[in-house]
Amino acid sequence: MSEAVRTTDHDTIRKWVEQRGGTPSVVSATADDDRPGAILRVDFGEREESLEPVEWEKFFRIFDENTLAFLYQDEGDSRFNKFIARDER
């Protein structure tokens, strides 16, 4: 098993997600009148009811506003991914 890679590069994240058939999403329960969902997820396959698909622009706005990094495994068709604080090691 390969190590996880960390990035904040929008193009890298988008390419990785799209290559695996993922959809940028937010957790619906975290949305309120002021924020359209603060917890990001990548939805694969059949859509989960708790997730709301969002456009890439909105996804990356939330990503940057929350100073997140994307941790992922780039081996084969692995879908391992996690959003972490940029300063987390």
MMTF fields as JSON, N, C-alpha, C and O atoms, coordinates in Angstrom:
{
  "mmtfVersion": "1.0.0",
  "mmtfProducer": "UNKNOWN",
  "numBonds": 355,
  "numAtoms": 356,
  "numGroups": 89,
  "numChains": 1,
  "numModels": 1,
  "chainsPerModel": [1],
  "groupsPerChain": [89],
  "chainIdList": ["A"],
  "bondAtomList": [4, 2, 8, 6, 12, 10, 16, 14, 20, 18, 24, 22, 28, 26, 32, 30, 36, 34, 40, 38, 44, 42, 48, 46, 52, 50, 56, 54, 60, 58, 64, 62, 68, 66, 72, 70, 76, 74, 80, 78, 84, 82, 88, 86, 92, 90, 96, 94, 100, 98, 104, 102, 108, 106, 112, 110, 116, 114, 120, 118, 124, 122, 128, 126, 132, 130, 136, 134, 140, 138, 144, 142, 148, 146, 152, 150, 156, 154, 160, 158, 164, 162, 168, 166, 172, 170, 176, 174, 180, 178, 184, 182, 188, 186, 192, 190, 196, 194, 200, 198, 204, 202, 208, 206, 212, 210, 216, 214, 220, 218, 224, 222, 228, 226, 232, 230, 236, 234, 240, 238, 244, 242, 248, 246, 252, 250, 256, 254, 260, 258, 264, 262, 268, 266, 272, 270, 276, 274, 280, 278, 284, 282, 288, 286, 292, 290, 296, 294, 300, 298, 304, 302, 308, 306, 312, 310, 316, 314, 320, 318, 324, 322, 328, 326, 332, 330, 336, 334, 340, 338, 344, 342, 348, 346, 352, 350],
  "bondOrderList": [1, 1, 1, 1, 1, 1, 1, 1, 1, 1, 1, 1, 1, 1, 1, 1, 1, 1, 1, 1, 1, 1, 1, 1, 1, 1, 1, 1, 1, 1, 1, 1, 1, 1, 1, 1, 1, 1, 1, 1, 1, 1, 1, 1, 1, 1, 1, 1, 1, 1, 1, 1, 1, 1, 1, 1, 1, 1, 1, 1, 1, 1, 1, 1, 1, 1, 1, 1, 1, 1, 1, 1, 1, 1, 1, 1, 1, 1, 1, 1, 1, 1, 1, 1, 1, 1, 1, 1],
  "groupList": [{"groupName": "MET", "atomNameList": ["N", "CA", "C", "O"], "elementList": ["N", "C", "C", "O"], "formalChargeList": [0, 0, 0, 0], "bondAtomList": [1, 0, 2, 1, 3, 2], "bondOrderList": [1, 1, 2], "singleLetterCode": "M", "chemCompType": "L-PEPTIDE LINKING"}, {"groupName": "SER", "atomNameList": ["N", "CA", "C", "O"], "elementList": ["N", "C", "C", "O"], "formalChargeList": [0, 0, 0, 0], "bondAtomList": [1, 0, 2, 1, 3, 2], "bondOrderList": [1, 1, 2], "singleLetterCode": "S", "chemCompType": "L-PEPTIDE LINKING"}, {"groupName": "GLU", "atomNameList": ["N", "CA", "C", "O"], "elementList": ["N", "C", "C", "O"], "formalChargeList": [0, 0, 0, 0], "bondAtomList": [1, 0, 2, 1, 3, 2], "bondOrderList": [1, 1, 2], "singleLetterCode": "E", "chemCompType": "L-PEPTIDE LINKING"}, {"groupName": "ALA", "atomNameList": ["N", "CA", "C", "O"], "elementList": ["N", "C", "C", "O"], "formalChargeList": [0, 0, 0, 0], "bondAtomList": [1, 0, 2, 1, 3, 2], "bondOrderList": [1, 1, 2], "singleLetterCode": "A", "chemCompType": "L-PEPTIDE LINKING"}, {"groupName": "VAL", "atomNameList": ["N", "CA", "C", "O"], "elementList": ["N", "C", "C", "O"], "formalChargeList": [0, 0, 0, 0], "bondAtomList": [1, 0, 2, 1, 3, 2], "bondOrderList": [1, 1, 2], "singleLetterCode": "V", "chemCompType": "L-PEPTIDE LINKING"}, {"groupName": "ARG", "atomNameList": ["N", "CA", "C", "O"], "elementList": ["N", "C", "C", "O"], "formalChargeList": [0, 0, 0, 0], "bondAtomList": [1, 0, 2, 1, 3, 2], "bondOrderList": [1, 1, 2], "singleLetterCode": "R", "chemCompType": "L-PEPTIDE LINKING"}, {"groupName": "THR", "atomNameList": ["N", "CA", "C", "O"], "elementList": ["N", "C", "C", "O"], "formalChargeList": [0, 0, 0, 0], "bondAtomList": [1, 0, 2, 1, 3, 2], "bondOrderList": [1, 1, 2], "singleLetterCode": "T", "chemCompType": "L-PEPTIDE LINKING"}, {"groupName": "ASP", "atomNameList": ["N", "CA", "C", "O"], "elementList": ["N", "C", "C", "O"], "formalChargeList": [0, 0, 0, 0], "bondAtomList": [1, 0, 2, 1, 3, 2], "bondOrderList": [1, 1, 2], "singleLetterCode": "D", "chemCompType": "L-PEPTIDE LINKING"}, {"groupName": "HIS", "atomNameList": ["N", "CA", "C", "O"], "elementList": ["N", "C", "C", "O"], "formalChargeList": [0, 0, 0, 0], "bondAtomList": [1, 0, 2, 1, 3, 2], "bondOrderList": [1, 1, 2], "singleLetterCode": "H", "chemCompType": "L-PEPTIDE LINKING"}, {"groupName": "ILE", "atomNameList": ["N", "CA", "C", "O"], "elementList": ["N", "C", "C", "O"], "formalChargeList": [0, 0, 0, 0], "bondAtomList": [1, 0, 2, 1, 3, 2], "bondOrderList": [1, 1, 2], "singleLetterCode": "I", "chemCompType": "L-PEPTIDE LINKING"}, {"groupName": "LYS", "atomNameList": ["N", "CA", "C", "O"], "elementList": ["N", "C", "C", "O"], "formalChargeList": [0, 0, 0, 0], "bondAtomList": [1, 0, 2, 1, 3, 2], "bondOrderList": [1, 1, 2], "singleLetterCode": "K", "chemCompType": "L-PEPTIDE LINKING"}, {"groupName": "TRP", "atomNameList": ["N", "CA", "C", "O"], "elementList": ["N", "C", "C", "O"], "formalChargeList": [0, 0, 0, 0], "bondAtomList": [1, 0, 2, 1, 3, 2], "bondOrderList": [1, 1, 2], "singleLetterCode": "W", "chemCompType": "L-PEPTIDE LINKING"}, {"groupName": "GLN", "atomNameList": ["N", "CA", "C", "O"], "elementList": ["N", "C", "C", "O"], "formalChargeList": [0, 0, 0, 0], "bondAtomList": [1, 0, 2, 1, 3, 2], "bondOrderList": [1, 1, 2], "singleLetterCode": "Q", "chemCompType": "L-PEPTIDE LINKING"}, {"groupName": "GLY", "atomNameList": ["N", "CA", "C", "O"], "elementList": ["N", "C", "C", "O"], "formalChargeList": [0, 0, 0, 0], "bondAtomList": [1, 0, 2, 1, 3, 2], "bondOrderList": [1, 1, 2], "singleLetterCode": "G", "chemCompType": "PEPTIDE LINKING"}, {"groupName": "PRO", "atomNameList": ["N", "CA", "C", "O"], "elementList": ["N", "C", "C", "O"], "formalChargeList": [0, 0, 0, 0], "bondAtomList": [1, 0, 2, 1, 3, 2], "bondOrderList": [1, 1, 2], "singleLetterCode": "P", "chemCompType": "L-PEPTIDE LINKING"}, {"groupName": "LEU", "atomNameList": ["N", "CA", "C", "O"], "elementList": ["N", "C", "C", "O"], "formalChargeList": [0, 0, 0, 0], "bondAtomList": [1, 0, 2, 1, 3, 2], "bondOrderList": [1, 1, 2], "singleLetterCode": "L", "chemCompType": "L-PEPTIDE LINKING"}, {"groupName": "PHE", "atomNameList": ["N", "CA", "C", "O"], "elementList": ["N", "C", "C", "O"], "formalChargeList": [0, 0, 0, 0], "bondAtomList": [1, 0, 2, 1, 3, 2], "bondOrderList": [1, 1, 2], "singleLetterCode": "F", "chemCompType": "L-PEPTIDE LINKING"}, {"groupName": "ASN", "atomNameList": ["N", "CA", "C", "O"], "elementList": ["N", "C", "C", "O"], "formalChargeList": [0, 0, 0, 0], "bondAtomList": [1, 0, 2, 1, 3, 2], "bondOrderList": [1, 1, 2], "singleLetterCode": "N", "chemCompType": "L-PEPTIDE LINKING"}, {"groupName": "TYR", "atomNameList": ["N", "CA", "C", "O"], "elementList": ["N", "C", "C", "O"], "formalChargeList": [0, 0, 0, 0], "bondAtomList": [1, 0, 2, 1, 3, 2], "bondOrderList": [1, 1, 2], "singleLetterCode": "Y", "chemCompType": "L-PEPTIDE LINKING"}],
  "groupTypeList": [0, 1, 2, 3, 4, 5, 6, 6, 7, 8, 7, 6, 9, 5, 10, 11, 4, 2, 12, 5, 13, 13, 6, 14, 1, 4, 4, 1, 3, 6, 3, 7, 7, 7, 5, 14, 13, 3, 9, 15, 5, 4, 7, 16, 13, 2, 5, 2, 2, 1, 15, 2, 14, 4, 2, 11, 2, 10, 16, 16, 5, 9, 16, 7, 2, 17, 6, 15, 3, 16, 15, 18, 12, 7, 2, 13, 7, 1, 5, 16, 17, 10, 16, 9, 3, 5, 7, 2, 5],
  "groupIdList": [1, 2, 3, 4, 5, 6, 7, 8, 9, 10, 11, 12, 13, 14, 15, 16, 17, 18, 19, 20, 21, 22, 23, 24, 25, 26, 27, 28, 29, 30, 31, 32, 33, 34, 35, 36, 37, 38, 39, 40, 41, 42, 43, 44, 45, 46, 47, 48, 49, 50, 51, 52, 53, 54, 55, 56, 57, 58, 59, 60, 61, 62, 63, 64, 65, 66, 67, 68, 69, 70, 71, 72, 73, 74, 75, 76, 77, 78, 79, 80, 81, 82, 83, 84, 85, 86, 87, 88, 89],
  "secStructList": [7, 7, 7, 7, 3, 3, 3, 7, 7, 2, 2, 2, 2, 2, 2, 2, 2, 2, 2, 6, 6, 3, 3, 3, 3, 3, 3, 4, 4, 4, 5, 7, 1, 1, 7, 5, 7, 1, 7, 3, 3, 3, 3, 3, 1, 1, 7, 7, 6, 6, 3, 3, 3, 7, 7, 2, 2, 2, 2, 2, 2, 2, 2, 2, 2, 6, 6, 3, 3, 3, 3, 3, 7, 7, 1, 6, 6, 7, 7, 7, 3, 3, 3, 3, 3, 6, 6, 7, 7],
  "xCoordList": [0.844, 0.0, 0.893, 1.864, 0.571, 1.387, 0.988, -0.094, 1.881, 1.614, 0.623, 0.452, -0.02, -0.95, -0.161, 0.888, -0.694, -0.104, -0.978, -2.194, -0.353, -1.066, -0.953, 0.12, -2.075, -2.038, -3.093, -4.074, -2.86, -3.87, -4.164, -4.932, -3.558, -3.696, -5.059, -5.375, -5.851, -7.21, -7.225, -8.055, -6.332, -6.312, -5.995, -6.588, -5.074, -4.71, -5.893, -6.186, -6.565, -7.719, -8.836, -9.397, -9.147, -10.231, -9.925, -10.801, -8.711, -8.32, -8.435, -8.96, -7.947, -7.997, -9.447, -9.776, -10.312, -11.723, -12.41, -13.1, -12.224, -12.894, -12.4, -13.188, -11.132, -10.606, -11.249, -11.29, -11.745, -12.353, -13.88, -14.539, -14.431, -15.882, -16.544, -17.722, -15.8, -16.342, -17.052, -16.89, -17.838, -18.571, -18.242, -18.315, -17.879, -17.636, -18.953, -19.976, -18.918, -20.152, -19.907, -18.772, -21.017, -20.993, -21.983, -22.927, -21.759, -22.693, -23.892, -23.754, -25.058, -26.277, -26.6, -27.034, -26.406, -26.769, -25.923, -26.27, -24.824, -23.972, -24.343, -23.726, -25.343, -25.768, -26.716, -27.496, -26.631, -27.6, -27.825, -27.364, -28.509, -28.831, -27.591, -27.588, -26.54, -25.34, -24.283, -23.479, -24.287, -23.243, -23.88, -24.759, -23.443, -24.045, -23.457, -23.319, -23.108, -22.483, -21.004, -20.291, -20.544, -19.158, -18.267, -17.042, -18.863, -18.06, -18.035, -19.073, -16.833, -16.655, -16.504, -15.957, -16.995, -16.833, -16.729, -17.112, -16.203, -16.234, -17.193, -17.002, -18.212, -19.223, -18.891, -18.693, -18.833, -18.53, -19.746, -20.406, -20.035, -21.118, -22.482, -22.725, -23.388, -24.744, -24.712, -24.072, -25.409, -25.368, -25.914, -26.98, -25.149, -25.599, -26.598, -26.404, -27.659, -28.696, -28.168, -28.681, -27.154, -26.636, -25.717, -25.294, -25.405, -24.5, -25.23, -26.14, -24.81, -25.376, -24.276, -23.266, -24.457, -23.442, -23.323, -24.319, -22.095, -21.857, -20.934, -20.215, -20.971, -20.068, -18.645, -18.44, -17.675, -16.276, -15.926, -15.175, -16.455, -16.141, -16.531, -15.745, -17.739, -18.22, -17.397, -17.041, -17.103, -16.314, -14.954, -14.536, -14.272, -12.949, -13.009, -12.052, -14.094, -14.249, -14.314, -13.652, -15.102, -15.196, -13.857, -13.427, -13.205, -11.895, -10.89, -10.19, -10.815, -9.861, -10.268, -9.414, -11.555, -12.024, -11.726, -11.501, -11.725, -11.475, -10.019, -9.673, -9.173, -7.731, -7.473, -6.775, -8.077, -7.944, -6.861, -6.446, -6.42, -5.546, -6.255, -7.094, -5.912, -6.516, -5.474, -4.402, -5.782, -4.915, -5.516, -6.695, -4.705, -5.25, -4.189, -2.993, -4.647, -3.754, -3.826, -4.906, -2.686, -2.648, -2.299, -1.892, -2.453, -2.104, -3.309, -4.364, -3.145, -4.22, -5.52, -5.563, -6.598, -7.912, -8.372, -9.57, -7.4, -7.726, -8.597, -8.372, -9.584, -10.474, -10.204, -10.966, -9.132, -8.825, -8.601, -7.773, -9.342, -9.15, -9.663, -10.513, -9.12, -9.494, -9.174, -8.166, -10.017, -9.754, -9.191, -9.771, -8.055, -7.386, -7.012, -6.997, -6.713, -6.23, -4.872, -4.053, -4.641, -3.387, -2.158, -1.098, -2.295, -1.138, -1.004, -0.078, -1.915, -1.866, -0.826, -0.684, -0.119, 0.888, 0.516, 1.249],
  "yCoordList": [-1.173, 0.0, 1.241, 1.308, 2.207, 3.417, 4.436, 4.361, 5.383, 6.451, 7.445, 7.562, 8.153, 9.202, 10.443, 10.753, 11.136, 12.363, 13.515, 13.373, 14.654, 15.827, 16.937, 17.161, 17.643, 18.75, 19.793, 19.514, 20.997, 22.061, 22.551, 23.495, 21.915, 22.321, 21.9, 20.712, 22.879, 22.625, 21.704, 20.799, 21.92, 21.09, 19.634, 18.727, 19.411, 18.043, 17.346, 16.187, 18.054, 17.482, 17.158, 16.063, 18.105, 17.897, 16.716, 15.895, 16.635, 15.546, 14.197, 13.239, 14.121, 12.871, 12.426, 11.26, 13.356, 13.041, 12.589, 11.57, 13.338, 13.02, 11.707, 10.979, 11.391, 10.125, 8.921, 7.833, 9.104, 8.02, 8.091, 7.357, 8.98, 9.087, 9.736, 9.496, 10.558, 11.208, 12.515, 13.091, 12.967, 14.216, 15.078, 14.59, 16.354, 17.235, 17.465, 17.764, 17.323, 17.387, 18.023, 18.154, 18.414, 18.881, 18.04, 17.481, 17.956, 17.263, 18.182, 19.282, 17.739, 18.567, 19.109, 20.255, 18.331, 18.74, 19.9, 20.499, 20.231, 21.327, 22.653, 23.68, 22.629, 23.86, 24.662, 24.099, 25.978, 26.864, 28.052, 28.031, 29.065, 30.199, 30.921, 31.436, 30.96, 31.704, 30.855, 31.37, 29.565, 28.695, 27.505, 26.848, 27.228, 26.146, 24.781, 23.967, 24.501, 23.237, 23.442, 23.841, 23.18, 23.472, 22.236, 22.358, 21.058, 19.835, 19.269, 18.946, 19.157, 18.662, 17.152, 16.547, 16.56, 15.131, 14.923, 15.784, 13.759, 13.321, 12.138, 11.164, 12.223, 11.171, 10.302, 10.808, 8.999, 8.055, 7.17, 6.732, 6.911, 5.997, 6.581, 7.757, 5.748, 6.198, 7.25, 7.059, 8.371, 9.502, 9.137, 8.535, 9.52, 9.337, 10.434, 11.586, 10.091, 11.061, 12.202, 13.319, 11.938, 12.964, 13.958, 14.947, 13.696, 14.561, 15.331, 14.818, 16.567, 17.432, 17.781, 18.372, 17.425, 17.785, 19.301, 20.016, 19.792, 21.22, 21.41, 20.497, 22.598, 22.941, 23.061, 23.337, 22.849, 22.921, 24.281, 24.35, 25.352, 26.692, 26.829, 27.322, 26.396, 26.457, 25.521, 25.879, 24.331, 23.345, 23.928, 23.828, 24.535, 25.083, 26.365, 26.677, 27.102, 28.266, 27.812, 28.39, 26.79, 26.235, 25.647, 25.83, 24.948, 24.342, 25.401, 25.21, 26.511, 27.571, 28.368, 28.709, 28.668, 29.418, 28.687, 29.313, 27.365, 26.552, 26.094, 25.267, 26.646, 26.318, 24.815, 24.35, 24.083, 22.633, 22.185, 22.924, 20.965, 20.257, 18.946, 18.469, 18.377, 17.123, 16.031, 16.121, 15.005, 13.851, 12.726, 12.401, 12.139, 11.118, 10.078, 10.306, 8.944, 7.888, 7.834, 7.696, 7.942, 8.039, 6.717, 6.697, 5.634, 4.319, 3.684, 3.516, 3.33, 2.672, 3.433, 4.63, 2.724, 3.369, 3.574, 3.651, 3.661, 3.894, 5.132, 6.148, 5.035, 6.165, 6.772, 7.621, 6.347, 6.892, 8.389, 8.845, 9.161, 10.604, 11.121, 10.51, 12.271, 12.888, 14.372, 14.761, 15.196, 16.623, 16.901, 16.499, 17.592, 17.883, 19.372, 20.052, 19.853, 21.229, 21.337, 20.42, 22.45, 22.631, 22.518, 22.085, 22.902, 22.857, 21.523, 21.343, 20.586, 19.256, 18.39, 18.437, 17.621, 16.709, 15.273, 14.374],
  "zCoordList": [0.0, 0.0, 0.0, 0.753, -0.828, -0.922, 0.137, 0.72, 0.372, 1.327, 0.763, -0.451, 1.659, 1.24, 0.832, 1.397, -0.156, -0.672, -0.197, -0.072, 0.066, 0.552, -0.484, -1.044, -0.744, -1.696, -1.345, -0.655, -1.84, -1.789, -3.203, -3.388, -4.194, -5.589, -6.142, -6.207, -6.533, -7.014, -8.236, -8.312, -9.177, -10.392, -10.078, -10.663, -9.168, -8.771, -8.113, -8.409, -7.226, -6.525, -7.512, -7.488, -8.367, -9.342, -10.269, -10.539, -10.742, -11.632, -10.922, -11.489, -9.689, -8.93, -8.736, -8.954, -8.326, -8.071, -9.36, -9.371, -10.437, -11.698, -12.3, -12.904, -12.152, -12.67, -11.991, -12.567, -10.789, -10.038, -10.025, -9.288, -10.847, -10.964, -9.765, -9.502, -9.033, -7.846, -8.158, -9.234, -7.197, -7.305, -6.093, -4.965, -6.292, -5.153, -4.415, -5.032, -3.076, -2.293, -0.933, -0.476, -0.301, 1.085, 1.881, 1.322, 3.185, 4.064, 4.258, 4.793, 3.83, 3.853, 5.229, 5.346, 6.261, 7.616, 8.131, 9.148, 7.458, 7.918, 7.27, 7.549, 6.413, 5.734, 6.628, 7.396, 6.51, 7.145, 6.216, 5.074, 6.67, 5.806, 5.294, 4.176, 6.105, 5.731, 5.036, 4.259, 5.315, 4.758, 4.05, 4.607, 2.831, 2.046, 2.348, 1.435, 3.591, 3.943, 4.156, 3.235, 5.336, 5.668, 5.621, 5.598, 5.607, 5.605, 4.192, 3.615, 3.653, 2.287, 2.257, 3.179, 1.19, 0.935, -0.571, -1.363, -0.949, -2.34, -2.363, -1.636, -3.188, -3.294, -4.506, -5.61, -4.287, -5.371, -5.618, -4.675, -6.875, -7.213, -6.953, -7.221, -6.422, -6.136, -5.04, -4.005, -5.269, -4.348, -2.973, -2.845, -1.944, -0.567, -0.225, -0.611, 0.49, 0.834, 1.697, 1.625, 2.506, 3.414, 2.71, 3.309, 1.437, 0.695, -0.389, -1.042, -0.563, -1.599, -2.602, -2.222, -3.875, -4.882, -4.996, -4.884, -5.222, -5.417, -6.616, -7.021, -7.165, -8.267, -7.721, -6.539, -8.597, -8.184, -7.586, -6.613, -8.151, -7.641, -6.173, -5.365, -5.827, -4.442, -3.547, -2.425, -4.051, -3.319, -2.926, -1.772, -3.894, -3.608, -2.78, -2.072, -2.85, -1.987, -0.526, 0.336, -0.253, 1.098, 1.522, 2.661, 0.617, 0.862, 1.309, 2.304, 0.585, 0.898, 2.134, 2.953, 2.284, 3.458, 4.757, 5.793, 4.699, 5.885, 5.987, 6.831, 5.114, 5.056, 5.195, 6.096, 4.254, 4.237, 3.272, 2.379, 3.478, 2.544, 2.208, 2.973, 1.069, 0.611, 0.734, 0.137, 1.502, 1.676, 0.841, 0.98, -0.019, -0.914, -1.252, -1.069, -1.744, -2.193, -3.707, -4.281, -4.343, -5.801, -6.47, -7.632, -5.758, -6.29, -6.978, -6.367, -8.26, -8.99, -8.944, -9.231, -8.577, -8.521, -7.069, -6.794, -6.143, -4.737, -4.586, -5.243, -3.723, -3.45, -2.078, -1.616, -1.427, -0.109, -0.213, -1.002, 0.588, 0.648, 1.976, 2.624, 2.365, 3.629, 3.551, 2.96, 4.138, 4.227, 5.611, 6.62, 5.653, 6.913, 6.953, 5.927, 8.154, 8.282, 7.593, 7.671, 6.926, 6.185, 7.08, 6.628, 8.334, 9.22, 9.945, 10.735, 9.689, 10.296, 9.61, 8.388, 10.368, 9.797, 10.019, 9.605]
}
